[in-house]
Amino acid sequence: MDFAVANHFYLMLQLNLPTVSFPSIGAARAFVAITMLAHMFFAQLFVGYAIASPLFQWWGKRKGNPWMLRLSNSMARFNILTFSWGATLAGLFIVLIWAFYPRVTSALFTHFFWFFPAIAMGSMILTIYFFLYIYHYRTQHRAIWAGLLGAFFILIWQTVLTGMDTFMVAGPGPGQHVVQNGVGTNSWSSVWSSMWNPMWVPLDLHRTIANLSWPAYAVAGWAAFMYARSKRAEDKAYFDWAGSMGVLWGTALLLLQPFLGFAILFFLNLGRSYQPGQLPVPGTSGPYDNLVGAGGTPNSFTSNILLLNLIMVVGLFVLSNVAMYLGAGRHPERYGRNTIRGFGILALVAGLYSISPVAEFPVFWARYVAIFIMILATLGTLIAYIRGRRVFEYGSPGTGYRVIVMAVGVLAATVAMSMGWMKSNSRVPYTIYGQSKYQIYKEKPVTQHQLQHPKR
């Protein structure tokens, strides 16, 4: 496998490219990270809209709501227009990791062959067939069943890739090896043991909800932007409604995310396969320690990002409350605004306390109580907002409301990208946690000597 990689990528490595320096990261990691984050931006939107479009189509037909049908069509059209961007970036990512990290890439592709590329890429092909071909192109009135099948297969694709991803972060369990005696292991039992790691289920659930939540905020931000560009009154009313729907849909799913995020940390800590002081590489810490700044790494890079992400999540909750408060002004009698304001203030105070320096006073778990109060207050806001939406007068939202909604969309996208970056960096200095031969800084691209003298 290494020799095949050398044949394919050695020529690319001979290009006389200028040296690019990224402090504390390195050029290879930086290029791979930037490409992957750009791919994930489109991939997460694709997954969210592949699931949401047939559901909105079904609901719109059932209720006879033309706005629901129009929004469903817009999401499907977005996926059609941007699919090639995401696929191109995914291909570039594969090229980069194979060029910069050929050994670990070969080992992973051999080890997980029957899950990726076999099952995962097979599911992607079926998604393209059912969602992009039948659902969008082959039916005058979109076949909801084809859209739902496409959503099912894209979730299989996501689940398999999440299993590989979490295996790289959590590392193999005791006695497990990706490569044994120089040969990749790809038996069903060994691969399933690698997939079934402590992080897999909670992270997959977290990603599923996230891929529905932040794309909903993206709909809200897009609708607020398009409102200003619309000329006709009926278009303005539609985009006002779509922005309100995006905020509602995004906030409802956002309420689940903190619980799933803490579940990821809990199971990652519970399933650690090492003992403190007996790490594979002396002086390093485990992924859980790196994430939360424990185990002798209080100032780790990822623990600082964790605090930053917590601040952004609190900001997302607060801005969602503000958006619903301002949006409730479209009620002819401003029904529910006082209730929303009360819950919004409570969410703001609890959120600010949870990220403050005194968040662990008087006990360490006071921070988590504050976060729970913020979630409950936002739930109260959401209920009050939903109760008034049936009689909203769409078509004339204030400028402040539209600015807040666009800010929520941008912040949600930033949180999604930053969370992925934090998770991947938690396994440093490894590409596969606990596998000393696959360390980020030790693996080198293929050389001329290796090409001329491959291992037999």
N, C-alpha and C positions, 0 to 999 in steps of 0.2 A: 504493500500500500504506500509506504514512504517513497519507494522508487517511482511509482506512478505519479505521485504528487510532484516529485522533482521534475519529471518530464513535462508536466503541464505548466508549471509555474516558474521554472528556472529562467526562462526567457524574459518574463515580466520583471524578475528581480535584477536583470542586467541593465535595465533602463537607468540612465544617468540622471536621476531626479535630484533636485536640490534638497538639502537637509532641512527638515522642519522640526523645530524643538517645541515641546509642550512641557513646561515645568512640572515636575512631580508626577507626570503621567507617561511621557514617552510618545514618540511619533506613532509606533505601531498601535498601542492601546488607544490613542486619541483617534486615529483614522477609523479603527474598528468601532469605537464607541459612537462617533458622530454618524457613521453610516447606519449603525443599528438603530440609534434613536430616531433618525430620519425615517427609516423603514417602519419602526413601531408607530410613529405618528399616523401614517396612512393605514397600517395594518389594524390598529385598534379601532379607527373609524370604520374600516371595512367590516370588521366583526360586529361592531355595534349596529351598524345600519343593515347588515345582512340579516340580523335577528329582528330588528325593529320594523323594517319595511313591510314584510308580509303580515306582521301583527297589526300594524296601522292599516294596512290594506283590508284585512279581515274586519277590524273594528269599524273602519269607515263605511264598508259595504253594509255591515249589520245595522249601523245607526243612520245610514244615508247621509253621512257627513262629507261634503266635498272637500273641506279643508284637510281632513284626515287623509283622503285619497291623494290630494295634491302633495302633502308632506311625504307620504309613502313613495310617491313617484320621484320626488326630489332626492330622497335618500338613495333609492336604487340608481338613479342617474348619476349621482355623485360617485357611487362605487364603480359604475361603468367607466366614468371618465378618469378616475384616479387609480384604477387597479394596476395599470401598466407602470405607474410611478412606484408603487409599493413593491411590485414584482421585480422591477429593475434594481431597486435598492437592496432587495433580498439577495439577488444574484451577485451584486457587488460585494455584499457582506460575506457570502460564501467564498468568493475569490480572495478577499482580504484575510480571512481567518486561515484559509488553506495556505496562503503565501507566508503570513507572519507566524502562524502556529501550526505547521504541517503535521507534527507528531500527535499532538492532542486531537486535532481534527480527524486524522486518520483513525485514531483509537476510538473516538466517539462514534464516527460513522460506521465502523466495523461492529462495535459493541451494540449499538442501537439500530442496526440495519433493519430488523423486522418491524420496528416502530417508526423509525425515520431513516431512510426515506420511504419505506414500503407503505405503512399504514397512513402516516401523516400526509405524504404527497399524494397518495391515492385519494384521501379525503379532500384535499385541495382540488384535485381534478374533478371530483364529483360535485364540489361546491361550484366550480366554474360552470359545469354542465347544467346543473339544476338552477342555480341562481342567475348567472350571467346569460345563459343561453335560453333555457326554457322560460324562466320567470320573466326575463326582461325582453327577449327578442322574439320568442316563438309564440307568444300569446297576445292577442289584441287587448284582452282584459287579463291582467297578470294572474297566472295560476298560483293561488296562495299555497297549495300543496307543494309546488316546486320550490317556492321561496322558503318554506319551512324545512324542507329536506336540505336545501343549501345551508340554512342556519345550523341544522344538526351536524352536518359534515364539517363545517368550519369550526364548530366547538370541539369535535374530535381532533382536528388539526391543532387547535390551541392546547388541548389537554395533553397530547403527546409531547409537544414542544415544552410545555411547562414541566413535565416529568424530567426531561433532559436538563432543563435549566436548573431545577431544584437539586438534581443529582450533582451538578457541578458546584452548587453552593454548599450543600450539606455534606457532600463527599460520600464515598461508599461506606457501607457498614463494616463491622469487624470481619476480617477474612475475605472481603470482596476486593477484586482487582479488575480494572478495565482491561489490562493486558497481562496474560500469564505466559511466561516463557517465551516472550516475544510475539505471541499470537493473540490477536483480539478475540475476546470471548463474546459470542453472540447467541448463546442458547436462550430459549424462552425463559427458563428459570432465573438465569443470571441477570438478564435484562429486566425482567419484572421486579427482581429484588432491588435493582438500581432505581427503577421508576417509583416503586412504593417506598419513598423516603418521607420523613416527617413533614416536610414542607409542601408536598405535592398537592394534597386535597385542599388545604386552606388557601394556598396561593392560587390554585385554579379557580376556586370560588371567588376570591378577591379580584382576579383578572376578569372573570365573567361579568361581575357587577360593575367593575371599573369601565369595561368596554361598552357598557350601556349607559353609565352615568356621565362620564365626561363628554362622549359624543352628543349627549342630550344638551349639555351646556354649550357645545359647539353649535348646535342647531339654534339655541337661543341667541348666541352672539352673532351668528350669520343673519338671523332674522332681524335683529336690531340694526345691523348694517344695511340690509336690503330695504328696510323701511324708509331710510333716508333717501334711497335712490328711486323709490317707486313714485309714479306719477298718478296712477288711478286710485280712487278711494277704495275699491274692492281689493286691490293688491296691498294697500296699507293695512287694511283690516286683517287680511290673511297673515301678513308678516308680524303684526302685533300679536295675533293669536298664537302663531308658531313660537314666538319668543316666550310667551307665557307657558306654553306647553313644554318647551325645553327646560325652563326653570323648574317647573313642577316635577317633570320626569327625572331630571338630574338630581334634584334635592331628595326625592323619595328614595332613590338608590344610594345616594351619598350617606344616608343615615346608617346603612349597614356596614360601610367601609371601615370605620374604626374598630368594630368588633372583629372583623376578619383580619385586619392588620395586626391586632394584638394576638389573634390565634396563630398567625404565622410565627411571631416571635416566641410564643409559648411552646409550640411544637418543635421549633428549631432548637430551643434551649433544652427541651425534654429529650430530644433525640440525638444529642451530641454523642459522637462515637469516640471522643477522646477524653482524657482526664487531665485537669490542670497540671502543668509541669511535665507532662508526658506527650507533648505535641510532636508531630512528625518532624517539624523543623524547629529547633530550640529558639526561643525568643519570639515566636509568632503566636497569634491568638486565633481562636475559632471564629466562624462567621457570626455567631450570636454575639460574642464579645466585641467584634468589630462593629456590629450594627449599633449596639447600645452603649459602647464605651466602657465595658466591664473587663474584668480579668487582666488588669494591668494596662489597658489601652483606653484610658478615659478621654484622651484627645484624638482618637482615631478619626480618619477622614470621614468614614461613613457615619460615625456617631454625631459629628457636626452636621452632616446632611440630614440626619434623623431629626434633629432639633429644628433645622430650617424647614423640613417638610411638615413638621407638626405646626409650625407657625403658618405655613401656607394653607394647611388643612383648616385651621381655625379661621383664617381669612376667607376661605371658601364657604364655610358655614355662615359667617357673619354677613358676607356679601349676598348670600342666598336669602337671608332674612331681610336685608335691606331691599333687595329686588322684589320680594313678595310684598313688602310693606308699600313700596312706591307703586307697584303694579296693581295693588288693591284699590288704588284711587280711581280706577276705571269703573268701579261699582257705582251705579247712579246715586246710591245713598252712602257711599264709602263704608259699606258694611264690613265689619271685622277689622278695620284698621287699628282701632284702639287695642284689641286683643293681640294683633300681630306685633304692634309696637311693644307691648309688655313682654311678650315672649322673646322678641328680638333683643331687647335690652338685657334680659336674663342670659340669653345665649352669648351676648357680647362680654358681659362681666365674667361669666364662667370660662369662656374661651381665653380671655386675657389672663385670668388667674392661672389657667393650665400651662401657659407658656412663660409665666413670670419666674423670676429667681426664687420666689418664696412658695413655689407650687408644691413643695414637699413638706410644708408646714401646715398643721402640727404633726402630721404623720406622712410617710413617704407615698401612701396611696391616695393622698388628697388630690393629686393631679388627675388621677383616673376618675375620681368622683366628679371633679369639675368637668371633665370631658363628657361624662355620662349626663350631667345636668345640661350641658350645651346641646347634646343630641336630643334630649327630651324637650327642651325649649324649642328647638327647630322643628320637631315633630308637631308641637302645638301650633306653631306658625303655619306649617303646611296644612294642617287640618282646617284652620280658620281660612286660609287662602282658598282651599278647594271648595269650601262651603259657599264662597261668594262668586266663584268663577262662572257659574251658570248664567248670571245676569250681567257679566262684564260688558261694557260698551267698547268694543275694539275699534281701533283706527286712529287714536289720538294720544299715544303715550308721551309723557314728558321727556325732555332731553336728558335729564338726570337719570331717569329710569333706563333709557337706552344705553347710556354710558356705563352704568353699573352692570347691565346684562352683558355687554361686550367685555367688560373687565372680568366677569365671572368665567366667560368662555376661555379667555386667555390664561387666567390663573389655573383653571381645571386642566388645560393642556400642559402647563408647566409642571403641575404636581404629578401628572401621569408620567412624564418623561423623567422627572427627578427621582421618583420612586424606583423606576427601573434601573437607573444609574446607581442608586444607593444599594440596591439588592445585589447587583453584579459586583460592585466593588467590595462587598463584605467578604468575598473569598480570597482577596489579595493576601499573600503573594502567589496564590495558586490559580491555575486555570480550572483545575478540578481540585476541590479542597481535600487536603490530606495526601495528595499524590505528589511526592517530592520530585519525581522526574518530569512533572508537568507544571513547573513554576513559570510565572509570567516572564521574569527577567532572565531565566536561564535558557529558554528555548530560542533557537536561532532559525532564521530562514534557511532554505536549502542552499547549499554551496556547490561550487564547481567540483570540488573533491568528492562530495557525496554523489554527485551525478555520474562521475567517471568511475567511482568505486562503490557501487551500491552494496548493501549488506545482502548476503545470500541466505 
